[in-house]
Amino acid sequence: MMNLQPKEILTEEDVQCGMRLGVREGLATETMTVLTSGAFLTALSLLLGASNLQIGLIAALPAFSNISQFLTILLVKRYNNRRAISVLFSVLARIPIVVIGIIALFFPNSISVQFIILFLFFNFFFASMAGLSWNAWMKDLIPEKIMGTYFSRRSSYQQTLNVCMSLMTALGIDYIKHHYPELELDSYGSMFVLGGCIGMIGVFLLSRIPEPQSFLGEETIFKLFILPLKDNNFLRLLVFNSFWVFSLSIATPFFTVFLLQHMNYSISYIITLTIISQLCSIATIRSWGIFADRYSNKTILSICAPIYIICIGAWSFVGIYTEFISNFALLIVIYALMGAATAGINLSLTNIGLKLAPRKEAIAYLSVKNTITAIFSFIGPLIGGFLADYFTNRHLNIRIEWTSPNMDKVFRLLSLNQWNFLFIIGAVLALISLEFLVRVKEVGEVEKNLVVKIMRSSIRNNLKDYFVLGNMLNWHNHLLAIIRKKRPETAQNEIPKQI
């Protein structure tokens, strides 16, 4: 029988082994996530006729399910075994995914949006219970001084896998959709079955990660809930985080719907844009982790959050061009910046929550943070779905018209429809939320402008080293170029062609 009991003392070898297994488990979980969520889940829901409100509800389910985390605290207090709790509920979370796939494959007439919402609720409910226990477990396992670096490395591996799998899966889905449309539902069912099975492999890897013994006080659930709310600094973080996720959840769940329905993009184009975002995230996340460890998570947030807000606002300009290439080029820029900014935001929000939570009360702090932000994350997509329906027949167009004897020209500056209104509202609310970030205090915090200067200097030095080294390695090519300019005919006859 597998031993899931925690250890009183972990050796350095135990910690290193746990960190390696954590990376592998993350890859298995990421595979499951790619196949059963994101654009593919949205496309499946639309295939089954989901409304805007149902799309918003599906997007809100992960947040709403965080209410289960109080049960996690009760179980941790009673059994003091975070690994066993995380493993058990991870298994229970993956079973509904397999069930959805089986029903879609073998009972297609019984599958519906309501059915998917019901089983996704159980998936997210149990995953939330496992996730809280996992977070508290990892806080004690991973040394704090390398926490940012470790999770950024783990995340970069996950995103690399996400890029490769998403593209191949999207191309396969589009091929089936165009050549064998009757098999489209079967393809989604197969993805859910495969994703759930690979997720089970991730649970096995999770069960092998060692757990250090934890100690909880004798406080009741009510006292544990009140305790973080009495911590003024943590409360300020809670206010910012809640307002931030509420603002984003109004708009971000509907990006894919906008591209599928309004822009008529195929799933391959959407996944290509997502991959661009992932690549930018991969390219920057390790740097964010290093800078977060060296300076502060709050500083990284103050740099990345405004970039993300600008990107949300820029969605209002998508679709104002008549040419496909112009709109797609704008989307590439938006997704690239969003990817880089998201990497820093997600990493910093996770780390600052772990950092401000006292070790003994970590699970209580994280539970309160996740539960309260979950309420706002749940309300946001529902409001977004309602607003999408409200603005369905409402449009705002701003344009400049030039009339002359030889030419009549109309320049479209801004065109807002049901989706674009959401993006503007989300961007404005997210901008307001930054006022609450200023009040959060973090140990080792460095002023934002100083970090920006250091980052610019680092990038500039790297580029300088690159060009200097490149010039040193290619000095003979530069010399030949000079000779060609001085004696073009002679140089052409004497110098062999460079391959």
Secondary structure, 3 states (H helix, E strand, C coil): CCCCCCECCCCHHHHHHHHHHHHHHHHHHHHHHHHHCHHHHHHHHHHCCCCHHHHHHHHHHHHHHHHHHHHHHHHHHHHCCHHHHHHHHHHHHHHHHHHHHHHHHHCHHHCCHHHHHHHHHHHHHHHHHHHHHHHHHHHHHCCHHHHHHHHHHHHHHHHHHHHHHHHHHHHHHHHHHHHCHHHHHHHHHHHHHHHHHHHHHHHHHHHCCCCECCCCCCCCHHHHHHHHHCCHHHHHHHHHHHHHHHHHHHHHHHHHHHHHHHCCCCHHHHHHHHHHHHHHHHHHHHHHHHHHHHCCHHHHHHHHHHHHHHHHHHHHHCCCCCCHHHHHHHHHHHHHHHHHHHHHHHHHHHHHHHHHCCCCCHHHHHHHHHHHHHHHHHHHHHHHHHHHHHCCCCCEEEEEEEECCCCEEEEEEEEECHHHHHHHHHHHHHHHHHHHHCCCCCCCCCCHHHHHHHHHHHHHHHHHHHHHHHHHHCHHHHHHHHHHHHCHHHHHHHCCCCC
